[in-house]
């Protein structure tokens, strides 16, 4: 009954609820991401209900509503393959932090102060922020589920936004003085509940994913395997932080190899960060049909090494891109793709010397990574990621006459999108055939979500400050990172006290 209340009160957008009117986008320069259509000028796109019905020139569309896209670029919506939306409520706090600063100060400390209301505010505002920037689908890695209500409110915020998302149930045990979940049994049981309660319909804009604990935080390999099996039991794809950098001893983590040795590796896992992956592991990923996801804005800052896009390409491993955390950086896929592309180009130049002509990675490739390849990493490439008849109408219209795009090179539309365009150029956004942004403005009123987030941020900063601030002592940080080991055995340790 609780799940029915949430669904009926706040509404999941489904195929049946999509507007059934017809819309034709006329005379657009289409960057389709479909190899059969390619990039073409002066194309029409017909939207019927929630689907792309046709792509071509001079389409006969009857009484369809008309959007004049002359001089504009229409592309598939960006697919952000990795984002922790809940951290929007502490925006920018780790702009000058390392990865250990982030883990100890947010994951091991600040996370425990979030209320369900804070989760709702962050999820709603963060999803609208993504839509505003042309992201129509994202992977929400929600690893701060302190109580069932934290999950309920996070899902509610995402559902209200109208965003298409894979909402990831995080198995992490955030340290808490009064934990609700004290065992993995409880975590698994709650996953089963929400899978049946929220995600039973394949037509929902929200689909279920699972984020298992990192190998270094899981109580044991057996505990990690149980989380993976729990995800598979409910048919959920997994997204997993792995091989993000060397171990404290300077060794490769070999997270992929460890899964393979236990026969847990599969095509249903997208591995995130992954720059410390060894050659034999890349081959394991290729053989399994798994995907990887990179987030250059955090990886380059926090010591997670260079994005391994060239290596992934060499081994034929599908790769995706994401924005990661607005507690550190932008929520903008234009920025993530541009930075990732230039980082990869620069790394090749550093290793191989000057290039006589051409570049090792093209703008078209990186646009693939942020659209169709990211959709594949989410298991949704048959539904979204390209402008293909029969797929869902998740589209973005960029103003070609904007101050930042005027005069763009018609021979390289991918170059214009990746190297020139900005989120301010996003004029119109469709998700599942619904207009969610028009004439440069969100259709939803963003004032309330922004006010809710601001209030949540102020509450959180006040509580964190009263508790001594973000930073922990070395003993506190080490103790809290060990807490999950106790929780696996029915005891939860917080600052050396069993609670």
C-alpha positions, 0 to 999 in steps of 0.5 A, a space after each residue: 500500500 505504501 508503494 501505491 501511495 507514492 506512485 499514485 500521489 506523485 506519478 511515474 511517467 509511462 508510455 500510456 501517459 505520454 501525450 498522443 499528439 503528433 509533432 514534426 520538427 522541420 528543417 533541422 540539422 540532425 546529428 542522429 547517432 544512427 549509422 543508417 541516417 548519419 548526420 544530415 541537414 534539412 531533415 524532418 523528425 516526426 514524433 507520435 506519442 512517445 516515439 520517433 515515427 519517421 525521419 526524412 525530408 518533406 514528411 507528410 504529417 497531416 495536422 501535426 504541430 510544427 517546430 521550425 528548426 531551421 538553422 538548429 541542431 537536433 540530437 539525441 538527448 545526452 545519456 549521463 552514465 554516472 551521477 550521484 544526484 543526492 550530493 547536489 545538496 552539498 554543492 561544490 564542497 569538494 572542489 579542492 579535495 582529493 579522493 580520500 578527502 571526498 571518501 572520508 568527509 562525505 561518504 564517511 561523515 556528511 552523508 549521515 546528516 541527510 534526511 529523507 527530505 534532503 534526498 527528495 530536494 536533491 533528486 528533484 532539483 538535480 534531475 531538473 538541472 540535468 534536463 535543463 542541460 540537455 541530459 534526458 537519461 541518467 544513471 543515478 547512483 544512489 548510495 546514501 540510503 540510510 532508511 527506507 524513507 531515504 529511498 522513497 523520497 529519492 525515487 519520488 524526487 526523480 519521478 516528479 522531474 520527468 527525467 528518464 533514469 536508471 535509479 541505482 539502489 546503493 548497497 553501501 552502509 553509510 556510517 550512522 549513530 542510529 542505523 536502520 539497516 544493520 545487516 545485508 539481509 535487511 538490505 537485500 529484503 528492502 531491494 526486493 520490496 522496492 523492485 516489486 513496488 516501484 519498478 514492476 512496469 517496463 514502461 516507467 521512465 524510472 528503471 531499477 539498477 543496483 550499485 554494489 559496495 566497492 570491493 574495498 568497503 564490502 565486508 567480504 567477497 561473499 557479501 559482494 557476490 550476494 549483492 550481485 546475485 540480489 541484483 540479478 534476482 530482480 533483473 537489475 543492471 549493475 553499476 560499480 565503482 572499480 579499479 579507480 586507482 592503485 591500492 595504498 601499496 601501489 598495486 593494481 586493485 584487480 577488481 575485475 579479475 577478482 569477479 572473474 575468478 568467482 564467475 561473477 563477471 557479466 554483461 549486466 555490469 557497467 564498471 565505473 572509473 577503471 583507469 587502473 585496469 590491467 590488460 588481461 582485465 580489459 580482455 575479460 571485460 571484452 569477452 564478457 560484453 561489459 561496459 565501462 564509464 568514465 567521469 573525467 572531471 572527478 578522475 583528473 582531480 582526485 587521482 583516479 588517473 587518465 580516462 582509459 578511452 583509448 584502451 577501451 577502444 583497443 579492446 572493443 569494450 563499450 564506453 560511456 561518460 558521466 558527470 559524477 558529483 556536483 559536490 565537486 564539479 559541473 552537472 554538464 555533459 558538454 563539459 564532461 565530454 569536452 574535458 574527457 576528449 582533450 584529456 585523452 588527446 593530451 595523454 596520447 600526445 604525452 606518451 607518443 609524441 607530436 602528431 603529424 596530422 589528425 587526432 587519436 580521438 574524434 568529436 564524433 567518437 566522443 559524441 557516441 560515448 555521451 549518447 548511444 554508447 552510454 545508452 548501451 551501458 545502461 542497457 537502453 540502446 534499443 530504446 534511446 541514444 539515437 534518432 531512429 524511428 521506433 525509438 523513444 522521442 528523447 531529443 534536444 534542439 540546440 539553437 544554431 543561431 546562439 551567440 556561442 554557435 553562430 557560424 558553426 561548421 556544417 561539415 562537422 556537426 559533432 565538432 560543433 556539439 562537443 567543442 562549441 556548444 554549451 548548456 545555454 544553447 539547449 532550447 528545447 528538450 523532449 523526454 518520451 515525447 513530452 516537452 520538458 524545456 521550451 524556448 530555453 526555459 524548463 516547463 516545470 517551475 524550477 523555483 520551488 525545487 531550487 528553494 527546497 535544495 537551498 534550504 536542505 543545503 543550509 540545514 546540512 551545513 549547519 548540522 555538519 558544522 555543529 558536529 565538528 565540520 566535514 573533516 574527520 580524524 584519522 582514527 575516526 575515518 579508519 573506524 567508520 570505513 571498518 563499520 561495514 565489516 561489523 554490520 555484516 555480522 549483525 553489529 554496527 560500529 560507529 566511532 568504536 561503539 557498537 550501536 
